[in-house]
Amino acid sequence: MRIRILTTGIAAGAVIVSIVAACGGYGGGSSSGMGGGAYGGGVPAPTVTFSSPAQAMNVNLGQAVTLTWSSSNATSCTASASAMAAGTFSGSQSVSGDASAVPAATGNFTYSLSCSGSGGTMNATSPTVTVNPAIITQLAGVHAVTIGSTIDPVTGQGNPYGLAIAPVTAGLITAGDLVVCNFNNNANPAVEGEGTSIVGLHATAGAMPYHIAADAKLRGCNALAVLPDDSISAAAFSANMNPLVSASGVVNTPFASDTFDSPWGEAFAAAHGASPAAIYVANFDGAIDRIALNGDAQTSFTRIAHGFCGSGAPGAIYSPAGLTYDPSIDTLYIVDTSSNSVVAFANVSGIGADGVTVNGGCNSVANPPTPAPTFSGPSAASARVIAHGAPLFTPITAALLADGDLIVTNGDVNIGAGQMPNLAVEVSPVLPGGFVGQPLQLDTSGTPGALFGIAATTDGQGHQIVYFNDDNTNAVMMLATP
């Protein structure tokens, strides 16, 4: 059983082992040394014990284990782990506090504290933490299932880019349906970015696509975000608009007064604390915008970041993309195609106008890849690169996995000979270096550039479900953990 405990101020995917002081009784862990009574001349012995849920702790590789403790009658504590691969938990620690350990390998690990005072020393060992393979490793031996074609039955358009999961049943859409937009118009295949259609599919193998909308305002649709009422926010690159499509298929332009520059990424964020719900939009010019919402109505428009590198043309675009929001930690992830990086904006709802300036090194090289970005501005401390370089190769999209990691797909723009195309990569926000497990090839045809939209959810039994668009076959595919 996988456990994901979300606590304010603790990274996504962290599993918490609580260490509490106790007088007598050892809780869920083991202790040794002096007991809870007096030692020589009435000096009380220190106490430290571990407590844990009844079941063993299970995490996936890439998650953090957050250790929290307190002790009594102690003046110092020393930490240790059962193996180097358990993550860093060593050396002097405060008598009360917390620390995170990020295991670097699968296996079974424990963590220990030795706390001393004038009354002696008490040792305690945590419950065993079992580290399972990363989700992408669990998916490696799974056969991909074809959900259905993305060819619009009305317009005949294909080349699926945007992909999102509908949260409720409304209008034409059923809860759990897959909503897809087509980037190209098959009637004019020589010109990229002319697609204008959105289709839906029930999330069952062999589903037939149904028509939702087609409109020139959707031209070059490349990314989607579905709002709580099934309204569809669409990044329309070629139309240079961000339309809002109702669940019944009506195409509206409530954000027409906003200034966009060829939108190329989209994410919806539910209200967080005092911050309202919002749509985040990535632009070809390297800016990230926030559209604050009251229902479906805009209440404000803010450019929160600028400076990502943007270059190229439809079919070979280098630009910030793959926007993914983690509501548990109010973090927006941005796939930076130009630098082969994944960037995190923590506490994103609190980033104000031009809060982050991205120093992307856009002019430092003649062509991408550009250097890993650095950051300045009032909210620079909120921004960091969590993964950079190989195996990312012009990454283009991402989805949030159940344990807080990301699955990121490569766009293969100008891929070189000998490089494996159509890879998905798992990225952990907490593991040093970011990369978890081995990349997974989602399309094995040998033709690069198959991967664009990707979305993830879990079923009623807790299995991880990953849907992805295969542009080579104009189909939505599905993978699920065993």
C-alpha positions in Angstrom: 0.0 0.0 0.0 1.5 3.4 -1.0 1.1 6.2 1.5 1.1 9.9 0.6 0.7 12.2 3.5 0.5 15.9 2.7 1.4 18.4 5.4 1.8 22.1 5.0 5.4 23.0 4.5 6.5 19.5 3.6 7.4 18.6 0.0 5.0 16.6 -2.1 5.5 12.9 -1.9 6.9 13.1 1.6 6.0 10.3 4.0 6.1 11.2 7.6 7.5 9.1 10.4 6.7 10.6 13.7 9.2 10.3 16.5 7.8 11.4 19.9 9.0 11.4 23.5 7.6 8.8 25.8 7.9 7.8 29.4 7.7 4.0 29.3 6.4 2.1 26.2 8.3 2.0 22.9 5.5 3.0 20.5 6.0 1.6 17.0 9.7 1.5 17.0 12.5 0.0 19.1 14.5 1.6 21.9 17.4 0.6 24.0 19.6 2.2 26.7 18.4 3.7 30.0 14.7 3.5 30.8 12.5 6.3 31.9 13.5 6.3 35.6 16.2 8.1 37.5 19.9 7.4 37.1 22.4 7.9 39.9 21.4 10.6 42.4 17.9 11.0 41.0 19.0 12.4 37.6 16.2 11.3 35.1 17.3 9.3 32.1 16.5 10.7 28.6 13.6 9.2 26.6 13.0 9.0 22.9 10.7 6.6 21.0 9.3 6.2 17.6 5.6 5.9 16.8 4.1 4.9 13.4 1.0 3.7 11.7 0.1 0.1 12.2 1.2 -0.8 8.7 4.7 -0.6 7.3 5.7 2.6 5.7 5.8 2.4 1.9 7.1 5.0 -0.5 8.2 5.1 -4.1 11.8 5.9 -5.1 11.9 9.7 -5.5 9.9 10.5 -2.4 11.2 12.0 0.8 10.8 10.5 4.3 10.2 13.4 6.8 11.4 12.5 10.3 10.0 14.5 13.2 11.1 14.0 16.8 11.2 15.3 20.3 13.0 14.0 23.4 13.0 14.6 27.1 16.0 15.0 29.5 18.4 15.1 26.6 21.0 17.7 25.7 22.1 16.2 22.4 21.0 13.8 19.8 22.9 12.0 17.0 21.3 10.6 13.9 22.1 7.6 11.7 20.5 5.6 8.9 20.7 1.9 8.2 22.5 2.4 4.9 23.9 5.2 2.8 21.1 4.7 0.2 18.6 5.5 2.9 19.3 9.2 2.4 21.1 11.8 4.5 20.1 11.4 8.2 23.3 11.6 10.2 25.4 13.6 12.6 24.3 16.0 15.4 20.6 16.9 15.5 18.6 19.1 17.8 16.8 17.4 20.7 13.6 18.3 19.0 13.1 19.0 15.3 12.6 17.5 11.9 14.6 16.4 8.9 14.0 14.9 5.5 15.8 11.9 4.1 15.5 11.0 0.4 16.3 7.4 -0.3 18.5 6.9 -3.3 17.6 3.2 -4.0 14.9 0.7 -3.4 15.0 -1.5 -0.4 14.1 -1.5 3.3 15.6 1.2 5.5 15.5 2.4 9.1 16.6 5.6 10.9 18.0 5.9 14.3 18.5 8.6 17.0 20.8 8.3 20.0 19.9 11.0 22.6 22.1 11.7 25.6 21.8 13.7 28.8 23.2 13.8 32.3 21.0 10.8 33.1 22.5 8.6 30.3 21.7 7.7 26.7 18.6 6.4 24.9 18.6 4.9 21.4 15.6 4.5 19.2 15.1 3.0 15.7 12.3 4.0 13.4 9.8 1.6 11.8 11.1 0.1 8.6 10.5 2.2 5.5 10.1 0.2 2.3 11.1 2.0 -0.8 9.4 0.6 -3.9 10.5 1.2 -7.5 9.6 4.5 -9.2 6.3 4.7 -10.9 7.9 4.9 -14.3 9.7 1.6 -13.5 6.5 0.0 -12.5 5.1 1.1 -15.9 8.0 -0.3 -17.9 6.6 -3.8 -18.3 3.1 -2.7 -19.0 1.5 -3.0 -22.4 0.0 0.3 -23.6 -3.7 0.1 -24.3 -5.3 2.2 -27.1 -8.2 4.3 -25.8 -9.2 5.6 -29.2 -8.6 7.8 -32.2 -8.3 11.5 -31.9 -9.5 12.3 -35.4 -12.4 14.7 -35.2 -15.5 12.9 -36.7 -16.8 16.2 -38.0 -13.7 18.1 -39.3 -11.4 15.1 -39.9 -8.6 17.0 -38.1 -5.8 15.2 -36.3 -2.4 15.6 -34.7 -3.4 15.5 -31.0 -1.5 17.9 -28.7 -3.5 19.1 -25.7 -4.9 16.4 -23.4 -6.9 16.8 -20.1 -9.2 14.8 -17.9 -12.8 16.1 -17.3 -13.6 16.4 -13.6 -17.5 16.3 -13.8 -20.3 15.4 -16.1 -21.6 18.5 -18.0 -22.9 19.3 -21.4 -21.3 16.9 -24.0 -18.8 15.6 -21.5 -18.9 12.8 -19.0 -16.7 12.8 -15.8 -13.4 11.1 -16.5 -13.6 11.7 -20.3 -10.4 12.6 -22.1 -10.5 16.0 -23.8 -8.1 16.4 -26.8 -7.3 19.3 -29.1 -5.8 18.8 -32.6 -2.9 21.0 -33.6 -2.9 20.4 -37.3 -5.6 20.4 -40.0 -5.3 17.3 -42.2 -6.8 19.2 -45.1 -3.6 21.3 -45.2 -0.9 18.9 -43.8 2.0 21.0 -45.2 1.3 23.8 -42.8 1.8 23.1 -39.0 -0.5 24.7 -36.4 -3.7 25.0 -38.4 -5.9 22.7 -36.3 -9.0 24.1 -34.8 -10.9 21.2 -33.2 -11.5 19.7 -29.8 -12.8 16.1 -29.3 -13.6 13.9 -26.3 -13.3 10.2 -25.7 -14.7 8.1 -22.9 -11.7 6.6 -21.0 -12.3 3.0 -22.1 -10.4 0.9 -24.6 -11.8 1.2 -28.1 -13.7 4.5 -27.4 -14.9 6.5 -30.4 -14.1 10.2 -30.5 -17.0 12.7 -30.3 -16.9 16.3 -31.5 -16.9 19.1 -28.9 -15.9 22.2 -30.9 -14.2 23.6 -34.0 -13.5 27.3 -34.4 -10.9 29.5 -35.9 -10.3 30.9 -32.4 -8.8 27.5 -31.5 -6.3 27.5 -34.4 -3.0 25.9 -33.3 -4.5 24.5 -30.1 -1.6 22.8 -28.2 -2.6 22.6 -24.6 -5.8 22.4 -22.5 -6.9 22.9 -18.9 -10.4 21.7 -17.9 -12.1 23.9 -15.2 -14.3 22.4 -12.4 -17.4 22.9 -14.5 -15.8 21.3 -17.6 -15.2 24.6 -19.3 -12.1 24.1 -21.5 -9.3 26.7 -21.4 -7.3 26.3 -24.6 -3.8 27.6 -25.6 -4.2 28.5 -29.3 -0.7 29.2 -30.6 -1.5 30.3 -34.1 -4.7 32.3 -33.3 -2.7 34.0 -30.4 -5.7 33.6 -28.1 -6.8 31.7 -25.0 -10.4 30.8 -25.7 -12.7 29.3 -23.1 -14.9 26.5 -24.5 -18.1 25.6 -22.7 -19.0 21.9 -21.9 -21.6 22.2 -24.6 -19.0 23.2 -27.2 -19.5 27.0 -27.4 -16.3 28.8 -28.0 -16.0 32.1 -26.0 -13.2 34.7 -25.6 -13.5 36.1 -22.1 -9.8 36.8 -22.0 -9.6 38.7 -25.3 -8.4 41.9 -23.6 -5.3 40.1 -22.2 -2.0 40.3 -24.0 -0.7 36.9 -25.0 2.2 36.0 -27.3 1.3 32.7 -28.9 0.2 30.7 -25.9 2.1 27.4 -25.6 1.2 25.9 -22.2 -1.8 25.7 -19.9 -2.7 24.7 -16.3 -5.6 25.2 -14.0 -5.0 25.8 -10.3 -7.8 25.6 -7.7 -8.2 28.2 -5.1 -5.3 28.0 -2.5 -5.9 29.7 0.9 -6.8 33.3 0.2 -5.7 33.1 -3.4 -8.5 32.5 -6.0 -8.5 29.8 -8.6 -6.4 30.6 -11.7 -5.4 29.6 -15.1 -1.6 29.7 -15.8 -0.5 30.3 -19.4 3.0 30.0 -20.9 3.8 32.1 -23.9 6.2 31.8 -26.8 8.0 35.0 -25.7 9.0 33.3 -22.5 6.4 34.8 -20.2 4.1 33.0 -17.7 0.7 34.7 -17.1 -1.9 34.1 -14.3 -5.6 34.7 -15.0 -7.3 34.8 -11.6 -10.9 33.6 -11.7 -14.2 33.9 -10.0 -16.0 30.9 -11.4 -15.3 31.2 -15.2 -15.0 35.0 -15.0 -11.6 36.8 -14.9 -10.8 39.0 -11.9 -7.2 39.9 -12.8 -4.4 39.2 -15.2 -0.8 39.2 -14.1 2.5 38.4 -15.8 4.3 36.6 -13.0 7.5 35.7 -14.8 9.4 36.5 -18.0 12.7 35.6 -19.6 12.3 31.9 -20.6 13.8 31.4 -24.1 11.5 31.1 -27.0 12.4 30.3 -30.6 11.5 28.2 -33.6 8.2 27.7 -35.4 5.3 25.2 -35.3 6.8 21.8 -35.7 10.0 22.9 -34.0 9.2 25.2 -31.1 11.5 25.9 -28.1 9.4 27.6 -25.4 8.2 27.1 -21.8 5.5 24.5 -22.0 4.1 21.5 -20.0 2.6 23.6 -17.2 1.7 21.3 -14.3 0.2 22.5 -10.9 0.5 20.6 -7.7 -2.3 21.8 -5.4 -0.8 20.1 -2.3 2.2 22.4 -2.2 1.0 25.3 -4.4 3.8 24.7 -6.9 3.8 25.3 -10.7 6.1 23.2 -12.8 7.3 24.5 -16.1 9.0 22.4 -18.8 11.7 24.6 -20.4 12.2 23.1 -23.8 15.0 25.4 -24.8 17.3 24.4 -21.9 16.2 20.8 -21.4 15.1 21.6 -17.9 12.1 21.3 -15.5 11.6 24.4 -13.3 9.5 24.7 -10.2 7.8 27.9 -8.9 7.0 27.3 -5.3 4.1 29.2 -3.6 3.1 30.3 -7.1 -0.2 31.8 -6.0 1.8 34.4 -4.0 4.1 35.5 -6.9 3.2 39.0 -8.0 3.7 40.9 -11.2 7.1 40.1 -12.8 8.0 38.4 -9.5 10.5 36.1 -11.3 12.9 37.1 -14.0 14.3 34.1 -15.8 17.9 34.5 -16.9 17.6 32.0 -19.7 20.8 32.7 -21.6 18.8 33.1 -24.7 21.6 34.9 -26.6 24.5 32.9 -25.1 24.4 30.2 -27.9 23.4 30.3 -31.5 20.8 27.5 -31.1 19.3 25.5 -28.3 20.0 23.9 -26.0 20.4 27.1 -23.9 22.0 26.9 -20.4 20.0 26.0 -17.4 18.2 29.1 -16.3 18.9 31.2 -13.2 16.5 33.5 -11.5 16.2 37.1 -10.2 13.4 39.4 -9.1 11.3 39.8 -6.0 10.2 36.1 -5.9 13.5 34.6 -7.2 13.7 32.4 -4.1 10.5 30.6 -5.2 12.1 29.4 -8.5 14.5 26.6 -9.0 15.6 24.0 -11.6 14.7 20.5 -10.4 16.1 18.6 -13.4 18.4 19.5 -16.3 20.0 17.8 -19.2 19.9 14.3 -20.5 17.7 12.2 -20.6 15.6 15.3 -21.3 15.7 16.2 -25.0 13.5 19.2 -26.0 10.9 18.2 -23.3 7.5 19.5 -24.1 4.8 18.3 -21.7 4.3 16.9 -18.2 1.8 15.5 -15.8 1.6 15.1 -12.0 1.9 11.5 -10.6 0.2 10.3 -7.5 3.3 10.5 -5.4 4.2 14.1 -6.3 6.7 13.3 -9.0 6.3 14.4 -12.6 6.2 12.4 -15.8 7.8 14.4 -18.6 7.9 13.6 -22.3 10.4 14.6 -24.9 9.5 16.5 -28.0 12.4 15.2 -30.1 12.9 18.5 -31.9 16.0 18.1 -34.2 16.8 14.8 -32.5 20.2 13.4 -33.5 21.1 10.0 -34.8 21.5 7.4 -32.1 19.3 9.2 -29.6 16.2 7.2 -28.6 13.0 9.0 -29.5 9.7 9.3 -27.7 10.9 9.0 -24.2 9.0 9.7 -21.0 11.2 10.6 -18.0 10.2 10.7 -14.3 11.4 13.7 -12.3 11.3 14.0 -8.5 11.1 17.5 -6.9 13.0 16.3 -3.9 15.6 13.8 -5.2 19.0 15.5 -5.9 19.4 15.7 -9.6 15.7 15.1 -10.1 15.8 12.0 -12.3 14.2 8.8 -11.0 14.4 5.3 -12.6 15.0 4.7 -16.3 13.3 6.6 -19.1 10.5 4.7 -20.8 9.9 4.7 -24.6 6.2 5.2 -25.1 6.2 4.9 -28.9 8.5 2.3 -30.3 7.9 2.9 -34.0 11.2 4.6 -34.4 9.6 7.8 -35.7 10.4 10.7 -33.4 8.0 13.4 -32.3 5.1 11.2 -31.2 4.5 12.6 -27.8 2.6 15.8 -26.9 -0.3 15.8 -24.4 -0.1 13.7 -21.2 -2.4 13.4 -18.2 -2.4 11.2 -15.1 -4.8 10.1 -12.5 -5.5 7.1 -10.2 -8.3 4.5 -10.2 -10.4 3.3 -7.3 -7.8 0.8 -6.3 -4.9 3.3 -6.2 -3.3 2.2 -9.5 -1.5 5.0 -11.4 -3.1 5.7 -14.7 -1.2 7.6 -17.4 -2.8 8.7 -20.7 -0.8 10.1 -23.5 -1.3 11.3 -27.1 0.5 9.4 -29.8 0.8 11.9 -32.7 2.2 9.1 -35.0 -1.1 7.2 -34.7 -3.5 10.0 -33.9 -4.6 8.1 -30.8 -4.8 8.4 -27.0 -3.0 5.6 -25.2 -3.1 4.4 -21.6 -0.6 2.8 -19.2 -1.5 1.6 -15.7 0.6 0.3 -12.8 -0.1 -3.4 -12.0 
